[in-house]
Amino acid sequence: MKRSLLLFLFLILAVAERGSCAESKPVWMWVSANEYYMTMPTGQDLDISGDGTESVKPWGLGMRAVGHETFSKTAGLQFQSVKVESPTTGKNTFYMLELLAGMQYTSPKVPGRPLRFTVSGLGEFGLSDTTLYAAPMITAGILYTTDESALTPTGFTFDIFYRLTDIDLDNVGGGRAGTLKSAVGVKVGYVFEGFWTTKEKAKD
């Protein structure tokens, strides 16, 4: 899993470098917009050690910073709650706190067309109980722009995401270890206009 994650992050950096070389500008700047979102409780499989497979429906809340360029860095925090009902362990809930970081592509803004498309590649670095884990994730979605005059993307978002690898956890309830299988999920949110700009480097 670590090898596939390193390869995934390398591909993200390669795309980012290609995007930055394609646009020659005298000043590089990143304008932050903030997305607040909720991950919907879609079904996922959880393999519990010694207790078979249970279906769980994690839900969560997150905040993510995105830029205004076609290719932009993105990073954020996400919190998920997972409720487990097992004949052996009973009813339990475990939590997942995650840092997301990667790159996002947003289709160019076209006057009079509020709908824009987004694709992102993210590394998911998390903590659940005493377990540290990492997993690559890809997302695809739409942004419905509510303010065309805003420099940063602003509006409603709808995304489908796919976690590419399983997550091994030391405690999913009742002292049992478990594996949260790779899965598809859905999130909805809103991106608010950025309020600060950073000019980081200038070319001579």
C-alpha positions as CSV (number, residue, x, y, z in Angstrom):
1,M,0.0,0.0,0.0
2,K,2.8,2.4,0.8
3,R,4.4,1.9,-2.6
4,S,1.1,2.6,-4.4
5,L,0.6,5.7,-2.3
6,L,4.0,7.1,-3.1
7,L,3.4,6.4,-6.8
8,F,0.0,8.2,-6.6
9,L,1.5,11.3,-4.9
10,F,4.3,11.3,-7.5
11,L,1.7,11.4,-10.3
12,I,0.0,14.3,-8.6
13,L,3.2,16.3,-8.4
14,A,4.0,15.6,-12.0
15,V,0.5,16.9,-13.1
16,A,1.0,20.0,-11.0
17,E,4.4,20.7,-12.5
18,R,3.1,20.3,-16.0
19,G,0.2,22.7,-15.3
20,S,2.5,25.3,-13.8
21,C,4.8,25.1,-16.9
22,A,1.9,25.5,-19.3
23,E,1.0,28.9,-17.9
24,S,3.9,31.4,-18.0
25,K,3.1,34.3,-15.6
26,P,5.4,37.0,-14.1
27,V,4.0,36.4,-10.6
28,W,2.8,33.1,-9.1
29,M,0.0,33.4,-6.6
30,W,-2.5,31.2,-4.9
31,V,-5.9,32.6,-3.9
32,S,-7.7,30.4,-1.3
33,A,-11.4,29.6,-1.4
34,N,-12.9,27.4,1.4
35,E,-15.2,24.5,0.8
36,Y,-17.4,23.2,3.7
37,Y,-19.0,19.9,3.0
38,M,-20.7,16.8,4.3
39,T,-19.9,13.2,3.3
40,M,-23.2,11.3,2.8
41,P,-23.8,7.9,4.6
42,T,-23.2,5.5,1.7
43,G,-22.7,1.8,2.3
44,Q,-19.2,0.4,2.8
45,D,-18.0,-3.1,3.8
46,L,-16.1,-3.5,7.1
47,D,-14.3,-6.8,7.7
48,I,-14.2,-7.4,11.5
49,S,-11.5,-9.8,12.8
50,G,-13.2,-13.1,13.7
51,D,-16.7,-11.7,13.1
52,G,-17.2,-11.6,9.3
53,T,-18.2,-8.6,7.2
54,E,-20.6,-5.9,8.3
55,S,-22.1,-3.1,6.2
56,V,-21.5,0.4,7.6
57,K,-22.5,3.9,6.5
58,P,-19.9,6.4,7.5
59,W,-20.9,10.1,7.5
60,G,-18.7,13.1,8.0
61,L,-17.9,16.8,7.9
62,G,-15.0,18.5,6.2
63,M,-13.4,21.8,5.3
64,R,-11.0,22.2,2.3
65,A,-9.0,25.0,0.8
66,V,-8.9,25.3,-3.0
67,G,-7.2,27.7,-5.4
68,H,-8.5,29.6,-8.3
69,E,-6.2,28.3,-11.0
70,T,-7.2,25.5,-13.5
71,F,-4.7,23.2,-11.6
72,S,-4.6,24.2,-7.9
73,K,-3.2,22.8,-4.7
74,T,-5.9,21.6,-2.2
75,A,-5.8,20.6,1.4
76,G,-8.2,20.1,4.3
77,L,-9.5,18.3,7.3
78,Q,-12.2,15.7,7.5
79,F,-14.0,14.0,10.4
80,Q,-16.0,10.8,10.0
81,S,-18.2,8.8,12.3
82,V,-18.7,5.1,11.7
83,K,-21.5,3.2,13.5
84,V,-21.0,-0.6,13.7
85,E,-23.8,-3.1,14.7
86,S,-22.4,-6.6,15.1
87,P,-23.9,-9.7,16.7
88,T,-20.6,-10.3,18.5
89,T,-19.4,-6.8,19.4
90,G,-22.8,-5.1,19.8
91,K,-23.4,-1.5,18.8
92,N,-20.2,0.6,18.6
93,T,-19.0,3.8,17.0
94,F,-15.5,4.7,15.9
95,Y,-14.2,7.9,14.5
96,M,-11.7,8.9,11.8
97,L,-9.9,12.2,11.8
98,E,-8.2,12.8,8.4
99,L,-5.9,15.3,6.6
100,L,-6.4,15.5,2.9
101,A,-3.8,17.0,0.5
102,G,-3.3,16.9,-3.2
103,M,-4.2,18.7,-6.5
104,Q,-7.5,19.7,-8.1
105,Y,-8.4,20.5,-11.7
106,T,-11.3,22.9,-12.3
107,S,-12.7,23.5,-15.8
108,P,-12.2,27.1,-17.0
109,K,-14.8,29.7,-16.1
110,V,-17.1,30.5,-19.1
111,P,-19.3,33.6,-18.9
112,G,-23.0,32.7,-18.8
113,R,-22.3,29.0,-18.0
114,P,-22.4,28.5,-14.2
115,L,-21.7,24.7,-14.3
116,R,-18.0,23.8,-14.0
117,F,-16.4,20.3,-13.6
118,T,-13.7,19.2,-11.1
119,V,-11.4,16.3,-10.7
120,S,-8.9,15.8,-7.9
121,G,-6.3,13.4,-6.7
122,L,-5.8,13.4,-2.9
123,G,-3.7,11.6,-0.2
124,E,-5.8,10.8,2.8
125,F,-3.7,10.7,6.1
126,G,-5.8,9.7,9.1
127,L,-6.0,8.7,12.8
128,S,-8.6,6.3,14.2
129,D,-8.2,5.4,17.9
130,T,-4.4,4.4,17.9
131,T,-4.2,3.6,14.2
132,L,-2.4,5.8,11.7
133,Y,-3.2,5.1,8.1
134,A,-2.8,6.5,4.6
135,A,-4.8,6.0,1.4
136,P,-5.1,7.6,-2.0
137,M,-8.4,9.0,-3.2
138,I,-9.8,10.4,-6.5
139,T,-12.8,12.6,-6.9
140,A,-15.0,13.8,-9.7
141,G,-17.8,16.3,-9.5
142,I,-19.5,19.5,-10.4
143,L,-19.4,23.1,-9.2
144,Y,-22.5,25.3,-9.7
145,T,-21.1,28.8,-9.7
146,T,-23.3,31.3,-7.8
147,D,-21.1,34.4,-8.3
148,E,-19.3,34.8,-11.7
149,S,-17.5,37.9,-10.5
150,A,-15.7,36.1,-7.8
151,L,-12.0,35.4,-8.5
152,T,-12.1,32.1,-6.7
153,P,-14.6,29.3,-7.4
154,T,-17.8,30.0,-5.5
155,G,-20.9,27.9,-5.3
156,F,-22.5,24.5,-4.6
157,T,-20.5,21.3,-5.1
158,F,-21.4,17.7,-5.7
159,D,-18.7,15.1,-5.8
160,I,-18.3,11.3,-6.1
161,F,-15.1,10.0,-4.5
162,Y,-13.3,6.7,-4.6
163,R,-10.8,5.5,-2.0
164,L,-8.4,3.2,-3.9
165,T,-7.2,1.0,-1.0
166,D,-8.4,-0.7,2.1
167,I,-7.8,0.8,5.6
168,D,-6.6,-1.5,8.4
169,L,-7.8,-0.4,11.8
170,D,-6.8,-1.7,15.2
171,N,-10.1,-1.1,17.0
172,V,-13.5,-0.9,15.3
173,G,-15.4,-1.7,18.5
174,G,-15.3,-4.4,21.2
175,G,-11.5,-4.4,21.0
176,R,-11.7,-6.0,17.6
177,A,-9.5,-5.1,14.6
178,G,-11.1,-4.5,11.2
179,T,-10.5,-3.5,7.6
180,L,-12.6,-0.8,6.0
181,K,-12.7,-1.8,2.3
182,S,-12.1,0.5,-0.6
183,A,-15.4,2.2,-1.5
184,V,-17.3,4.9,-3.4
185,G,-18.8,7.8,-1.5
186,V,-20.7,11.0,-2.1
187,K,-20.2,14.5,-0.7
188,V,-22.1,17.8,-1.0
189,G,-20.9,21.2,0.0
190,Y,-20.5,24.9,-0.8
191,V,-17.4,26.8,-1.7
192,F,-17.1,30.3,-0.2
193,E,-15.1,33.0,-2.0
194,G,-11.5,33.4,-0.8
195,F,-10.5,36.4,1.3
196,W,-6.7,36.4,1.1
197,T,-4.1,36.4,-1.6
198,T,-0.4,35.4,-1.4
199,K,2.2,36.3,-4.0
200,E,5.0,33.9,-3.3
201,K,7.6,34.3,-6.0
202,A,8.4,36.7,-8.8
203,K,10.5,36.1,-12.0
204,D,13.2,38.6,-12.8
